[in-house]
Amino acid sequence: MPGPLDGYRIIDTTSMISGPLGAMLLGDQGADVIKIEVPGTGDLVRFLGAKRNGTSATFLTANRNKRSVALNLKEKKGLEILKKMVLEADVFLQNFRPGVADRMGIGEETLRTINPRLIYVSISGFGEQGPYSNKRVYDPIIQALSGLADIQRDRESNRPHMVRLIVPDNLTAMTSAQAITAALLARERTGKGQHVRLSMIDAMISFLWTEGMAGYTFRGEGVDGERVTLSQDLVFETTDGYISTGAVSDSEWQGLVRALEKPEWLNDPRFQTPSNRMANAEARLALMAKVIEENTSRYWLDRLEAESVPCAPVLRRREVFKHPQVLANGLIEESEHPVAGPIRQTRPAARFSETPTEFRRHAPGVGEHTREVLQELGLTALELEELKEKEIIG
């Protein structure tokens, strides 16, 4: 049975992570995603990070369930072919810097004259106006400007730190997938296409506001906006590793006190209410750390679980996909890639009871499906050979 987006066609001209990963999520859910790449080289991510047989692990994940068409958009004929593809498309994604798509001849107004029902998606770093709109951007730049690096500030040195993940890229991708699905739903109701604009900085700050920027929700005097961003790391060292545990409700705090055998903490005025425990988190966690460091991870996890206190081991990355809960969820799927060989990836996180998702296609080689897709458009074998000779397709 096909996925929930079966029957929708996505033209993906994006590169790197924020655009391709969002399109991949739609592909996972059944959409026919056609990735447009530069002949010969393709997406730069093909060459970045861990590789096997010249194939990037990041590219494999961010571009599965897609077909690749190698098309030279600098040539008039290449643009004509792309516009012919747009005729049958539901969604067109681009993440060029503002103004570039228009200059290339694939801007929103141009493509809408071809397909009025098109969902046209523009992903940018900073938006289409303002002093940063034309700046080059990578994930760390968004971490710096959004406040995320400040949230990670070291408490002792006061030095900002980056998160060691491309959070803005990944978050923008997920936001784009949700927005595209919403736009498709709106089109089903109204019959109208629309232009969806999304910037990485907007996605990141919006995401942070609920917690990291919550102190700035209240305007005026009386609230320390910085204070709420200094949430403590709930990581505790044991004699043989690390665990995480925490208590929010009174019942959880009482259970934690019993597990750690520190009944005197129940009478400490600093810890008698949830708000007091939060206000005195640094002192509370320091006391907990001194106790937990005296025994093994398994010892404390057993005691905490017996008292229904939230807890877990802090796993190394190599341990994550072997953990019993991850195995029980069936999250990791193994397959064989024609170039990279045996690989493992996560299945799509959301599971649909009536329209299940699946891995239909491996991440493609550059232009792997060029002939297949263009033949669907009606081009003959002779025409394809001529385009190949003129380096319009790869």
N, C-alpha and C positions, 0 to 999 in steps of 0.2 A: 504494500500500500504506500503511495507517495506521501511525501512530507506536506506540511500545511501550506507551503508556498509553491507547491507544484503548479506549473503552468505560467508562472511569472518569469520574465526574462530581464536580467540585470546586465547592463553594459558597464564594466568596471575599468575605467582608465586610470585608476589611482595606483600609487606605488608606495613603498615603504610599509608602514604598519596600520596607521589609523584608518585609511580607506580600505585596503585589502582585507584586513581582519573583519571589518564590518560587513563587507560583501561576502566573506566566507561564512559568517553566521547565517546569512540569508541562504547561501548555498547549502549549508547543513540542513536547513529546513525545507529544502526541496526546490528552490529557485534555480533556474538555468543561468548561471553566472558566466559571462564571457569576459575574460580578462584581456584587455588590449595592451600589448607590449611592444617595445621598440625592437625591430628585427635584429637578431644577433645577440644583443646584450640582455634585453628584458629588464625586469625589475631589479634594482640594485640590491635588494634583500637576498637575492639568489646567491650573492657573494659574501654575505656577512654572517659572522658567528660560526658555531660548530657545523662542520660539513663532513659528509662521506661521499666519496666518488664525485666531488664537485657540487654536491647538492646540499643546500643550507637547511638545517633543522627548522629554523624559524620560518623559512619560506614554505616548507612542507606543511606546516600547521596553518599558516595564515592564508594559504591559497588552495587548500583541498576543495573538492567539490566545485571546481571551475574548469572551463575550457579556455585555452590560451590561443589568441590570434595575434600573430606578429604582423603589425601594420605600420607603415611609414606615414605618419600624419603630417609630415612636412611636404608631402607630394599631393597635388590636387586630386589625383585618382584615389589615393589613400583616404582622403577626407570624404570623397564621394562614397566609397565603400562603407565607411563608418556611418555616414548619414543614412545609407540604405539599411544598415543594421538597426538604427534608431527607429525606423518605421515600425518595426515589430517588437520594440522594447517597451517595458513598463517603467524601468528605472535607468537613469544615467548618472554615474558617479564620477566626479573629478576632484582632485585635490591639488591642482595647480595654484600658484600664488594668484591673488585677485587680479583680474584683468587678462591673464594669460590665455584662458580658454576662449575669451572673446576674440583676442588677436589671432588665435589659431583657427577661428571659424567654427568653434563648437560651443559657443556660449549659450546660455539659457534661451535667449530670444530667438536665436537662429534655429536651435533644435526644436523649439516649441512650434515653429511654423511647419516643421516636418511632422511632428506628432503632438497635437494639442493635449493629449491625455498623459503625457510623459511626466513622471516624477523626476525632477532634475535636482541633483544633490551636489552642493558645493561645500567641501571640507577645507578649512584653512587653519593656519596657526592662530591668527589674532583677529580675524574678521575682515570685512571689506572696506573699512574706513578707520581713521585714527593713525597716530604716529608710528605704530608698529605693523600696520597692515601689509606692507610690502617687504618686511624683513624676512630673511630666511629663518627657519625654525626647526629645532629638534626637541625631543622630549625634555632634556634638562633645562632648556630655556623656559619651557612652560612650568616646570617645577619651581624654578626661581621666581618667576613673575606671579604665580598663582598664590603663593604663600605656603605651598607644600614643603619647600625646603626649610622655611622658618618653623613650621610645625615640628619638623624633625630636629630642631636645634638641640645641640648637646647641652645638658643642664650644667655641666661643670665649666666648660670652656666658652659656652654661649655661641658656639660656631654653628651656622646652619649646615644641614646635611641633606643630600639627595637620597631619595628612596632608590634602592638598587634594583628597581624594576621600571620599565617604561609605562608607568601608571597613566599619565595623560594620554599617550597613544592608545593604550588598551581601553581606557574609559571612553575616549572619543569614538572608538570603533563600536562599542556596545551601545552608546547613545545614538549613533547614526543608524544602527540596525533597528532599534526601537522606533526612531523617528520615521524611517522609511516604511516600516510596517504600518505605523499610524497613518501616514500619507496615503498608502495603498487602500487602507480601510476607508478613509475619507473619500477617496476617488470612487470606491464602490457605491457610496451613498450619494455623491454629488455628480459623478461623471467627469469631474474636473481634475486635471493635473495641477501640480504646484511646484514652486521652487523651495527646497529645504536648504537653509544655510546653517552651518554648524562650524564653530571654531573650537580649537583645542582649549584655549584659555577660558572660554565660556563654559565648556563641559567640565573643566577641572574645578573652577571656582564654585560652580553650582553644586558639584559633588562634595566639596569641602565644607560648604556652608552649614550643613546639618550639625556637624560636630566641631571641626577644626576652626571654623569662623563663627561658631554659635554665639560667642561673647559679643559679637558686633551686631547681633540681631536687634538688641535694645539700643535705641538712640538716646543720647543725652548722658548725664552724669550718673555715677553710682555703680557702674559695671566695669570690671576689669576684663577687657576683651582678650588680653593675652593669656590670662590665667587658665582659661579652659582648654587651651591648646597644649598644656603641659601634662597630659595624661601619662601615667606611668607605664613602663613596660612590665607586663605581668609575666616575666620570665624569672624563674628561681633556679639556682644551681643546687644540685644534689651531690651526693658523693660519687655518682657515676654518670651524671648527665644533667639534663635540664627538664623542668616541667613548667606548665602554666596552670595557674588556678586563680580564681577570683570569687568574691562574694558580694552581691548587691543587696539582696533582700535580707531581712532580719533572720529568717530561718537558715539561709545559706551561711550567714556570718556565724550563727550559733553552731552550725554543723562544722564549719572550718575550725572554730575554736576547740571543739571537742576532738577533731581529728589531730590537731596540733598539740592537744593537751595543755592549753593555756587558759584555764577558766577565769583567771584574773582579768583578761582582756574584756570580758563581758561587763565588768564594773568600771572600766576606764571611760570617763566622760567623752573622750575624743572619738570613741568608736560606738556609741550607744544608738545612733540613728544612721540611716543611709547617708543623709547629707553631711553629718559629722565625719563619717568614715571617708567620704569623698574629700572633704576639706582637709583632712589629716592623712591623706593617702600616703604621702612620703614616709611619715613616721610609722604608719601601719604596715606598709610593705617592707620596711627595713626590719621590723620585728619579726615578720613572717619569714624573711630571708634567713635570719639567724637560726631559726628553728629548722627550716627545711634543708639547710646545708649539712645537717648532722646525720642524714640517712639517705638511703637509695631512692631512686625515682619510683621503682615498683612499690616500695614500702609506702611512700606517701600517696601514690595514686590509689592503692587499695584502700587506705584509710579515708581518703577524701571521697572516693566513690561510695564507700559504705555509708557516708553521711550525706549523700546526694549533693555534694559540692561540685560545681563545674570544674573539670580538670582534664588535662591531656599531656602526654609527653611532647616535648619539643623535638620534632623529627628532623633528621638530616634529609636533604632532598632525595638522596638515594633510597631512603626508607619510605617515602610518602606512598609510592605506588604499590608497595608491598604490605601496607597497613591493612589489618582485617576489615576496617570500616570501608576503606576505599575499594577493597576487593569485593565486599558485600554489595556495594553500590554498582559494581560492574562498570566503573568509570573509565578504566583504561582498556583500550582496544588495540590489539596487535594486528599488523597487516604486513604485506610485502610490497615495497615500492619498486618499480621496474629499474630504477637507477640506484637509489640509496640502499636497497635491500630491506631486511627486516626492520620495522619501525614500530614504535608504540605512540599512541596519541590518546587524548581524552575524547570520549564521545561527547556530542552536544549535551550541555548541562541540563536543559529542559527536556522532559520526556512527555510526549504526546500520546494519549491513549488511542486515538483514532487515526492520527496521521503521523506515524513514527518517523523520526529522522534516521539517516543512515549515511555511511561513507559510500557514496556512489562513484567518486572519482578520486584518484590520487592527485596531488599537486602536479600540474602539467609542466612539461618542458617548454621552452620558449617557442611559441608558434605551433605547438603540438597539434592543435585542432584547427589551424588556419584553413586548410583545404575543406575539412568537414563542414565548418560553419559557413564558408563562402559558397560551397556547393548548395547548402540549404537556401542561400539567397538567390540561387539560379545561375551562378557563374559556371561556365563550362571548363573542362580540363584544359582546353587550349587557352582560354582567357587566364586561367590560373598560371599556366606556364609563362605567358607573356608578362604577367604581373611580377612573377618571380625573377625573370630576366631583368626587369627594370628596377628591381630592388624595392618594389612597393609593398610586397609581402615577404615574410620570411619563411 
